[in-house]
């Protein structure tokens, strides 16, 4: 993708996530979560959703003056009025108090199984992946999991994952082309980004995508201006 294409895609993906977040809910993201972090900032600072935002640093409701690529930096902790550790986050989820958790997946299949463990057989993998990092606890215990992946091809959206790292309350999956929604146990096309065709999504997905979808409304000028103010250095582009 050209830089213009990357920037356009990042804006659409961040905005789609920000619009999806619900006012007042508790939300959590972990490491390497730049896109969700920018989306959370947008939801709060553009839409006034007043999220109960916690992150892996232990910060609470943090709105840093300057966004960084890292989602484990001091800018997401300094100035917080209270702090959490990772055990507290898992406990919050286990007690049913975590509304939304953000997770990634290297492989994702139609039943919303996520693989972050290995490509190929577990006993003799072609590629070893980082592992679940707590996702096996968060996905089934959070009220919903929002999954994002900045690649959309048949190697990512597969018929069956090679290894089930986590599964459970996946609600939506955000990609550079579209948003999938889990319906009756299967992911189906929910939202098509402006300028993307149905055929493009179908050709890059290894499972049937359904045909009950809508087209995302493009960013308004107010949204563009607010996003530019939040993230003037475009750290959101770095995931692509």
C-alpha positions in Angstrom: 0.0 0.0 0.0 1.1 3.6 -0.6 1.4 5.9 2.3 -1.9 7.6 1.3 -3.6 4.2 1.3 -2.2 3.4 4.7 -3.3 6.7 6.2 -6.8 6.3 4.6 -7.1 2.7 6.0 -5.8 3.6 9.4 -8.4 6.5 9.7 -11.3 4.2 8.7 -10.3 1.4 11.0 -9.7 3.7 14.0 -13.0 5.5 13.4 -14.9 2.2 13.0 -13.7 1.0 16.3 -14.3 4.4 18.1 -17.9 4.5 16.8 -18.4 1.0 18.1 -17.4 1.7 21.7 -20.3 2.3 24.0 -20.5 5.3 26.4 -19.4 4.6 29.9 -18.2 1.0 29.3 -15.0 -0.4 30.8 -12.4 -1.2 28.1 -8.9 -2.7 28.2 -6.1 -3.2 25.7 -2.6 -4.8 26.1 0.7 -4.5 24.4 1.2 -3.5 20.7 -2.3 -2.1 20.5 -1.8 1.3 18.8 -4.9 1.2 16.7 -7.3 0.4 19.7 -5.5 2.9 21.8 -6.1 5.7 19.3 -9.7 4.6 18.8 -10.3 4.8 22.6 -8.8 8.3 22.7 -11.1 9.2 19.7 -14.2 7.7 21.4 -13.5 9.8 24.5 -12.2 13.0 23.1 -14.3 13.2 19.9 -17.5 11.6 21.0 -17.5 12.2 24.8 -18.1 8.5 25.6 -16.4 8.8 29.0 -14.9 5.3 28.9 -13.5 3.5 32.0 -10.3 2.9 30.2 -7.6 0.7 31.7 -4.4 -0.4 30.0 -1.6 -2.8 30.5 0.6 -0.1 32.2 -1.9 0.1 35.0 -3.2 3.6 34.1 -6.9 4.5 34.4 -8.8 6.9 32.0 -5.5 8.3 30.6 -5.6 11.0 27.9 -1.9 11.7 27.2 -1.0 14.9 25.5 1.2 13.1 23.0 0.5 9.6 21.7 3.4 7.2 21.2 3.7 4.0 19.2 4.3 2.0 22.4 1.2 1.1 24.4 3.3 0.3 27.4 4.9 3.7 28.0 4.9 6.1 30.9 2.5 8.4 28.9 -0.2 5.8 29.6 0.4 5.8 33.4 1.8 9.2 34.6 -0.9 11.2 36.2 -3.4 8.4 36.8 -5.6 8.8 39.8 -5.4 5.1 40.6 -3.6 2.1 39.2 -4.2 -1.5 38.3 -1.8 -4.4 37.8 -2.4 -7.2 35.4 -3.8 -9.5 38.0 -6.4 -6.9 38.7 -7.4 -6.8 35.1 -7.9 -10.6 34.9 -9.8 -10.4 38.2 -12.0 -7.6 36.8 -12.8 -9.8 33.8 -13.5 -12.9 35.9 -15.9 -11.0 38.1 -17.9 -9.8 35.0 -16.8 -6.2 35.3 -14.9 -5.8 32.1 -17.1 -4.8 29.2 -14.8 -4.8 26.3 -11.3 -6.3 25.8 -9.2 -5.7 22.6 -7.4 -8.8 21.2 -5.4 -9.5 18.1 -5.1 -12.7 16.1 -2.5 -13.9 13.6 -5.1 -16.4 12.3 -8.9 -16.0 12.6 -11.5 -18.5 11.4 -15.2 -18.2 10.8 -16.1 -19.5 14.3 -14.0 -16.6 15.7 -11.3 -18.9 17.0 -8.0 -16.9 17.4 -4.5 -18.3 16.9 -1.5 -16.6 18.3 0.5 -19.8 19.1 1.9 -21.4 15.9 1.5 -21.8 12.2 1.4 -25.5 11.2 1.2 -28.5 13.6 1.9 -27.7 17.2 4.4 -30.5 17.5 6.4 -29.3 14.5 5.3 -25.7 13.7 6.4 -23.8 10.6 6.4 -20.6 12.7 6.2 -20.1 16.4 4.1 -17.2 17.4 4.2 -15.1 20.7 1.4 -17.0 22.4 -1.9 -16.1 24.1 -0.6 -13.6 26.7 -3.8 -14.0 28.7 -6.2 -13.9 25.8 -7.6 -17.3 26.8 -8.8 -15.7 30.0 -10.0 -12.4 28.6 -11.9 -13.5 25.5 -14.4 -15.7 27.4 -14.7 -13.5 30.5 -15.0 -10.0 29.1 -18.6 -9.2 28.1 -17.2 -8.9 24.5 -13.9 -9.1 22.7 -13.2 -6.7 19.8 -10.5 -8.2 17.6 -8.4 -6.2 15.2 -5.9 -7.3 12.5 -4.2 -4.9 10.1 -3.9 -7.6 7.4 -6.8 -9.1 5.5 -5.9 -12.1 3.3 -6.6 -15.8 3.2 -3.6 -16.6 5.3 -5.2 -14.6 8.1 -8.9 -15.3 7.7 -8.7 -19.0 7.4 -11.2 -21.8 7.2 -9.8 -23.4 10.4 -7.0 -22.0 12.6 -3.9 -24.2 13.0 -4.2 -23.9 16.8 -6.9 -22.5 19.0 -5.2 -20.1 21.4 -8.5 -18.4 22.5 -12.2 -18.3 21.8 -15.3 -17.0 23.5 -17.1 -13.7 23.4 -15.8 -12.3 20.2 -18.3 -9.7 19.0 -16.6 -8.0 16.0 -13.4 -8.2 14.0 -11.9 -5.1 12.4 -9.7 -5.4 9.4 -8.3 -3.0 6.7 -11.2 -3.8 4.4 -14.2 -4.3 6.6 -15.8 -5.2 10.0 -17.0 -8.8 10.6 -19.7 -9.5 13.2 -20.3 -12.8 15.0 -23.8 -14.0 14.2 -25.1 -17.4 15.4 -21.6 -18.5 16.1 -20.0 -17.5 12.8 -18.3 -14.3 11.5 -20.1 -12.6 8.7 -19.6 -9.3 6.9 -21.1 -6.5 8.9 -19.6 -3.3 7.6 -17.8 -2.5 4.4 -15.4 0.4 4.3 -16.0 3.2 1.7 -14.2 2.3 -1.6 -13.9 -1.4 -0.8 -16.0 -3.9 -2.8 -17.8 -7.0 -1.5 -15.8 -9.0 -4.0 -12.5 -7.7 -2.6 -13.5 -9.0 0.9 -14.7 -12.3 -0.5 -11.6 -12.9 -2.5 -9.4 -12.3 0.5 -11.4 -14.5 3.0 -11.2 -18.3 3.2 -14.7 -18.7 4.5 -18.2 -17.5 3.3 -18.8 -13.9 4.4 -22.6 -13.7 4.0 -24.4 -10.8 2.3 -26.2 -8.9 5.1 -24.0 -5.8 5.5 -24.0 -2.1 5.2 -21.4 0.5 4.0 -19.6 2.6 6.6 -20.3 6.3 6.5 -17.1 8.1 5.8 -15.4 10.4 8.3 -17.0 13.8 8.8 -14.8 16.9 8.7 -15.3 17.2 12.5 -14.0 13.6 13.0 -11.0 14.2 10.7 -10.1 17.4 12.7 -10.5 15.7 16.0 -8.4 12.7 15.0 -5.7 15.0 13.6 -5.6 16.8 17.0 -5.4 13.6 19.0 -2.7 12.0 16.8 -1.0 14.6 14.7 2.1 12.4 14.2 -0.1 9.6 12.9 1.2 6.8 15.2 -1.9 4.9 14.0 -0.2 4.3 10.7 2.6 2.3 12.3 0.6 -0.9 12.6 0.3 -1.2 8.8 
